[in-house]
């Protein structure tokens, strides 16, 4: 991935704005609220963890520890088709909170991550003998 200029504070703002929108989303909101909880302290903890994930994914630091695929696979409320909606909100918020260059770069990374998680979940939940899904 091509490095781009972004600060930890800009990532935190992106994540906070993103989850504010997600909490209000008709489809994704209930899934996230069930997984994260309804209280503000739980959301602050989640947002800090996800900001750490993005800093790690961008190569700013390696403070994140977690297994996103396992977490998403374990939550059966999350379906592969949800990632298109997740990406729509993410791109919209990135476009509103970051420079166009930053939004483009982090958006490309989000596309790869979303595609990987979507395909991982789809393939991980196949029944024995089903053909693998490639797109």
GIHUHU-V104293 format. One record per helix or strand of 2 or more residues. SS is the DSSP state (2 for helix, 1 for strand). FROM is the first residue (numbers start at 1). LEN is the number of residues. Records with the same first field share a line. If there is no record, write none. Layout:
SS = FROM-LEN ; FROM-LEN
This chain:
2 = 8-17 ; 28-9 ; 40-19 ; 68-7 ; 82-16 ; 100-25
